[in-house]
Amino acid sequence: MARYWVAFYRGKGRVMDWVIRKASRAPYSHVELIRQETRPRDGEIVTCVSASARDGGVRIKDIELKPGKWKVYEVPWAHPASWDRAEVHLGKPYELWMMVWSQLIKFNRTNRDKWFCSELVAHALGLAMPHAKSPSDLLRAVHDNTRTWNYAIARQKGLVDAPVAATDLGPEDEEEAPGAVG
């Protein structure tokens, strides 16, 4: 069975990458959903699905995970149909300004005929309010859901006896999060 990964782009990129990083006040400007059995490695070429302005919208593309430019996280809780939920939107156009406005003034609107990268990946993963997710918001959701998933698995296996207090689930440093590659 395929496993899911989300790759976050932190390279310099183009002007649009700078605009997205500034609007979302975060180091990431783009995300890709990866479906494969093994953990993607730095330098590997992987097949991804996302929405990209450079490529004209929602597409599937082989991308090289250049060292230092991508950070990859496993999504163990992803539904097996996550790829299909993204793929059904192939060919739909990219929506830059909705993402920028949603980050600058919490413009709570969406257009299902157009997608931006983190919105499409959040939708594919079944997250609430995908239109409000910048790449960094998506990273936080991946961290939170993975932590909850890991805790539930540990409880199921009898490795954890008591519920964890909310203070025990503090935010993780993005650079040191478990499951990260790159």
N, C-alpha and C positions, 0 to 999 in steps of 0.2 A: 504494500500500500504506500502511495506517495506521501511524503511529508511536505509541509509548507514552511516557507521562509519569507521574510520581508527584508528587502535590501533598501537601505537609506543612503542617498547620495549626499556626500559632504565635500565634494570637490569644488573648485573655484567656478567652473562652468561658464555660462554666458551671463549677459545682463539680466535675463529673466530669472536665473538662479539667484542672483543678488537681490532682485525685487522680492522674490518669495521668502528668502532668508530674512530680509528686513521687515517685511509685513508680518511674518510669524515670529520674529524675534528669536530665531533658533538657528542652529548650524546646518540643518538639513533642508534641501530644496526639492528633492524628488524621491519617490519610492517606487519599487517594483515588487510584484508578487512572483515568487518562484515556487514551482512544484517539482520536487525530485526526491529520490530516495536518500541520497547522501548529503551531508552538510556541504554547502558551497564553500570553496576555498578562494583565497586571494589569487587573482590572475586567471581563474577559471572562467570559461564562457558558459553562461547559463541561459536557458530560455525563460523569458519573463513576460508577464502581462501587466499593462498599466495604461495610463493616458499620458500622452506626451505632446507638447506643443511642437517640438522639433519634428515629430513624425506625423503630425496632423490629427491626433486624437487617440482613441483607444486602439491598441495594437498588441500583437505578440511579436517579440523580438529577441534575438540572441544578443546578450550584452556581456562584455568582459568586465569582471569585477576587479578593476585596477586597484592594486594595493594603495592604501591611504585615501582612497576616494569613496569607498563603500563600507558600510557597516551592516552586517547581516544578522538577523535574529530569527530563531526558530519560532514557529507558531504551533505548538503541540495541540492546541485546542481548536484549530481550524476544522471546519466541517469538510468532509470529503468533496463536497460539491462547490467549494470556494472558487476554484478555477473556472468552473462552468458559469458561476454567477457573474464573473468578470467578462468571460469570453462572449457571452450573449450580447455584449455592448460593442463588440468589434466594429470599427468604422465610424463610431459616433465621434463628433468633434471634441476638441479640447476646450476647457473653460477656465482661462486664467483669472479673469477679473472677479468672478464669483468667489474664488478662493481668496484673492487679495482682500476684497471687501469683507468677507466673512471673518478675516483675521483682524482687520483694522477697526471695524465697527460692529462686529458680531452680526453682520447682515444675514439673518436667518432665513435665507431663501435657497431653493435648489432648482435646477433645471435638469431633468432626467434625460434630456436629449443631448446634453453636453456634460463632460466629466473632467475633473482634474485628478491627478495621480492618487493622492492620499484619499480622496473621496471614493474613487473606484475601488481601491484596495480595502478600505474600511467597509464598504458595501459588500464586497466579495466575502469578507470575514464575518459579516453579519453584525457589525457593530452599530450601536444606536447613533443617530445623527451623523451619518458619514459626511454630509456636506459641511459640517463644522470642524472637520479634522484637517489640520495642517500636517505636514510630515512629522513634526515633533509631537503634535497631539496624538497622532497614530502610534508613535513610538511609546508614549506613556500608556496608551490603551493596551498595546501588546505586552508591555511590562506588567501592568496590573492584572490582565487576564491570565498571563503565564504564571504569575505568582499564585493566583487563586487556583489555577489548574494544578500546579505542583502541590499545593497544600491539600487539595481534595484527593489527589492520588495518594499522598502520604497518609492521610486519614483512612482512606480505603484499605491501605495495606497495613494499617495498625501501627504505623511509625510515629503518629502524633496522637496523643491522648486527649488534650484539651484544646478548645478553640484558642486561636492566637489573638491577642489584644491588638486593637487597631494601631497602637503605637509600635508594635513589633513589625508592622508592615510599612515602614517608612520608605520614602522615595530612594531609588537607587541612582547612583551616578551613571549617566548614560554610557560613559566609556568603560565602566566596570560591570555592566549588567550581565547576568549569567546567560549563556547561550549566544553571546556575541562573537562574530568573526570579523577580523579586520582591524 
